[in-house]
Amino acid sequence: MLEALGIQQSTEMVYRLLLEQPGYGIPELAEQLGWPEGEVRVALTHLADLRLVLMDDASDGVAPFNPDVGFAFLLSRAEAELAKRRRQMEQAEQAVTSILAKFSAGGTFRHDVVDRIHGVDAVRERLEDLAGSARAECLSLLPGGAQLPDTMDASQPLDELALERGVKIRSIYQESFRNDPPTLEYVRWYCDLGGEARTVPIVPMLMVIVDRSAALVPVDPGDARAGALEVRSRGLVNALVVLFDHLWEAGTPFGESPRRNEHALSPQERELLLLLGIGCTDDVAARRLGISLRTVRRMNSDLMSRLGARSRFEAGVRAAKEGWL
């Protein structure tokens, strides 16, 4: 539960036992846990580095510091790191927006930096070409939950060949894809071959990055018929990689249940609260999350009940007051 603060589960076990039994030394901790003393010592050394315990190497004694002080430092550090990642993502999004706006307005680009691809069929062919030429890595953002059957049929042999020649493939799907059996089966097949997949509540747009040298993004994320941009600018491709990495870190590995935060909120519930907090209607929230309107309303009702609120406005106020947002 404390991984976000840099504390692995085994280290947390040692720390919790020490809080329960503050008089224990290393031998007693090792005996209680059934671990070798060396393993306990490694965990305690890490806790000492984090200013949570004080160790006396001469006597094998150990004592916990006041948790209020230690965790205040760790939480502030984690919040600073999170703020830094958010700034990086915001900068990446601003860079993408700026480049796309300039291109759409008729800006001049060399062909080897940005190229516009017209039509769905041409985009699909170019995706196949890029996938076939991949040598090291292929990163994908796949919005919309359920994937089209013909898209999966076309991707299957390309993914298989790429994985066989050692290409590392990582894909981020929208969490709602779990409700679509064909897509679920495809992702399970692809992971069994060595691919990696994670899910997030909202995938902002379709994107494919190959070997960190070329990226395909839609001209208009809301209209697939508008075609795509093939980007080879190193700065912009790096910005898109930052966006992918940010989502990957926040995602849930395929096969695992989405992790709930300290307020027992699933990632999807937290995104719903954020969407409602900026004024989105239930219809808009359902489309963004890729789930049904009925599911959104059921989630709303459950969140209001947990917050003890009688209206959505009151729920928003209480969620902010309780630190849920």
Secondary structure, 3 states (H helix, E strand, C coil): CCHHHCCCHHHHHHHHHHHHCCCCCHHHHHHHHCCCHHHHHHHHHHHHHCCCEEEECCCCEEEECCHHHHHHHHHHHHHHHHHHHHHHHHHHHHHHHHHHHHHHCCCCCCCCCEEEECCHHHHHHHHHHHHHHCCCEEEEEECCCCCCHHHHHHHHHHHHHHHHCCCEEEEEEEHHHHHCHHHHHHHHHHHHCCCEEEEECCCCCCEEEECCCEEEEECCCCCHHHCEEEECCHHHHHHHHHHHHHHHHHCEECCCCCCCCCCCCCHHHHHHHHHHHCCCCHHHHHHHHCCCHHHHHHHHHHHHHHHCCCCHHHHHHHHHHCCCC
